[in-house]
Amino acid sequence: MKQRKLFCTGCGNLLVATSESAPHRDSDTAGSVTYTFECAPCQLRFQVAQQVTLAGMMVVVHSVHEIITVVGEKRPRPAVVATNVYLRTAAGWRMIVHHTSPAPGASSDPPPEVPKILH
């Protein structure tokens, strides 16, 4: 498994990589590897899949699909899509942008009514 250093945003501890699944062949995640990380103090499990990376000499953009589960909860929380932008500085790579939003299809709310008149 490729070494990755990720830290829990709840407690700051280093997350432990517990598994890595092979790329899926017949699904929406074709060619994607799923990584699972755990934080024992916070009782959290993070599954990161569908990572898309755009890289340059000074900037890297990561977009991932995340599922977070909490030990003791009966079902996982809604999936999210996270985008992080990193900038290479003299002190090393620094995250300069972070955005998270609900993954498509993750909402149980009905879609809003669309007005029938355009103008």
N, C-alpha and C positions, 0 to 999 in steps of 0.2 A: 504494500500500500504506500502511495506517495505521502511523504511527511507534510503535514499541514499544521500550522500553529494558529488556532482560533481561540479566542477568549470569550467567556460568558459575559454578556452585558449586565447580568443581574448581580454577580458577585466578583467578577474579574478573574476568576480561576481559569487556568488553561483547560480547554475542553479535551476530552479523551476520544480519539477516533475508535469506534467500536466495530465498524464494518464498512465494507465497500462492495457494492454489488456490480455485477457485469453489465455491460450495455444491454438495453432491451432491444429486441428485434422487431416485434409486432405490436408496437404501442405508440402513443403520442410522444414517448420519451426515447424514440429510436436513436441509438448511438450515444445515449446519455448514461453516465455513471452516477449512481446514487451513493452519497457518503452519509454515514450516521455518526453523530458526535453526542457525547453525554456529559452533563455537569452533575456530579453526585450531590454537592451541597444544595443546589437549587432544585434537584430532582427533575431536570429537563432533558429531553432528547430532541435533537435537531436532525432532520433529514434534509440534505441539500441535493437537489437534482437539476437537470437541464441547465447546467452552467454554460453560459455563452460568454466568451472573453474576446474583447477587442484590445489589442496591445500596440503601443507605440514606444518610442524611446523614453519618453517622459511621462506618459499617461497610460493607465490601464483601466478598462471598464469591465466590471463583472456584473452579469445579470443571472440570478438564480431563482429557482422555485424552492421554497422552504416549507416544511411541515414541522411544527413544534408540538410536542406532546409533553404533558406534565404527569409525573407518576401519581396515580390515584384518581385521575380524571377518567371517566368512562369512554370518552372519544377524543380524537385529536382536535386541536384548534383549527380554524379555517386556514387553508394554505395561503401563502403570500408570495408575491414576486418582489425580490429585493434587487436594487441596483446600487452598486458602490463604485465610486470613481477614485482612483489613487493617483497621486502625483509624486514623481521622483524628485526628492530634494537633496540637499547636501547631507542631511541627517538620515536619509533613507526614504522609503516609501511612506507616504502619509495619506490617509483617507481624507478627501476634501469634500465629497458629496455622498450622502446616503439617502435612499428613498425606498420606502416599502408601501405596497398597496395590496389589497385583496387579489388573489389569483382569479382569473376568469372562471366563472362557474362555482365559485366558493360561497357566494351570497345566497341566503335562503329567502331574501326579500324579493317580491315580485318586481319586474322592471317597471319604471315609472311610465305613466301614460304619455304618449307622444301626441302633441296637438295635431289635428287633422288639417289645419289651415297653416300654410307656410308663412304668410305675411299678415 
